[in-house]
Amino acid sequence: MSTEDAENVLFRLSETLASRRNADPEKSYTAKLFAKGPDSILKKIGEESAELIMAAKDGERAHIVYESADLLYHIWALLAFYDIGAGEVLGELQRREGTSGIDEKKSRTAK
């Protein structure tokens, strides 16, 4: 998958999740998450994080990919809940691109 295709997938996912904000919770998993509020989404992020950790410990590539997709989905759902689009997150990643992780972390504590 090209970088452009990956970015497009993230933007489409972000838009789809945002469109579920007012959807029927009986017909949409995402709408059901939104209806339950942020604690429900955060709980799913915790669960999916733990599942990714276990998959990584097992070292099964396909399982790691699957669990990573689940975690990313729930992270994007949280962002949509707070009306944060893919562009904001991707913009922040772009801002950090080429910056040492150590330097970036120092810049946050210096504020």
N, C-alpha and C positions, 0 to 999 in steps of 0.2 A: 504494500500500500504506500502510495506517495505521501509526502508531507501535506500536500494540498488536500488529498482525499481524507487524510486523518483529521485535518482541521475542519473540513466540511462535515464530517461525521459528528464532531464535537459541537459544531454550531447547530446542526439539525437536531441533535439530542437535546441541546439546551432549549431550542424553540419548542420541541415536542413536549418537554417537561413543563415549560411555562404555560403551554396551551392546556395542560391538565389541571391547572390551578382551580378552575371552576367546573371541572368535569364531574360526572356522577361517580361517587366512590364505589358504587355497586358494579360499575363497568370499567373502572380503571384502577390498577394497582397504585399508580402514582397519585391519583386523586385520593385514594384511601389513605396513603401515607400523609398527604397534605392535610386531610381532614383530622387526622390524629395529632397533628402539630409537630413542632421541631423535635420534641423528645423522642417520638417514634422514629423519626428519620435518624437521629443521632444513635439510637439503639441499634438500628440496622447497620449504620456505619461501623459501630463497634463489633457487631457480629461478623460482618463481612471482612473487617480487618483481621479478626482472629482466624477466620477461615482461610484468608490469604496467607497468613503466617504459617498455618498448619500445612497448606499446600506447598509452600516454599520449603518447609522442613522435610517434606516427603520428596521434593525435588522432581515432581512430575510436571514437565513443561506444560502440557495441555491443561492440567488442573490449575496451575499457576495463572495461565492466561484467562481461564474461565473465572476464577475468583477475583482476578484483577479487574475484569470487566464488571463483575457484580459490585465491587467496591467503588469503581469510578461512577457507575450508574447512580449509586446512592449519594455520592458526593455531589454529583450534578443535580440530583433531586434536592439536596439541601440548599444548594446555590439558587435553584429555581424558586424554592420556598421563600427565600429572602430577596427575590427579584434581582439576582446577580446573574448576568449573562456570561456566556462563554468568552466573549470579547474582553471582559474585565480580567478574568483569570489568565487568559492567554496573553493579554497585554502585560500583566505583571510578570509572567514567565519571560516574556520578551525583554522587559526592562532588566531582568536579572541575568539574561543571557550574556555570557562572556565575563561575568563577574565571579570572582572567587567566592565560594560558599562561606569561607571564613570572613572575607571582607564584607559580604552582604549581611551576615549575621552581626558583625561589629557595627554596621551602619544603623541597625535597628536599635541597638542598646545605647548608641550615642545620642539619640533623640530625646 
